[in-house]
Amino acid sequence: MSRGRLAFVALSAALLVGVTAGGWIAAASREDAAGEDSFYRYLSVFSEVFSLVRQAYVDETDSAALLQAAMDGAVDALDPFVNFTMGRTF
């Protein structure tokens, strides 16, 4: 076998191993993300609710005000004495 062919076969084998390993790692991470307490699941629910409120609300809503109200509600649910500021100063 010539030197060029040997280099091509070695490079192809290394690339094949890398792509296969990457596929296995990606599949494993998707299985982990599919769990019930997945951050991505909660983020998906928040995103869906956010877009539904913006679309279905009677008046046009400001996205920044809507996010601030969502954060205030989330923090208030954790502890009623906590104050969250998002770019605002008091």
Helices and strands as residue ranges (DSSP letters): H 3-33, H 39-56, H 63-78
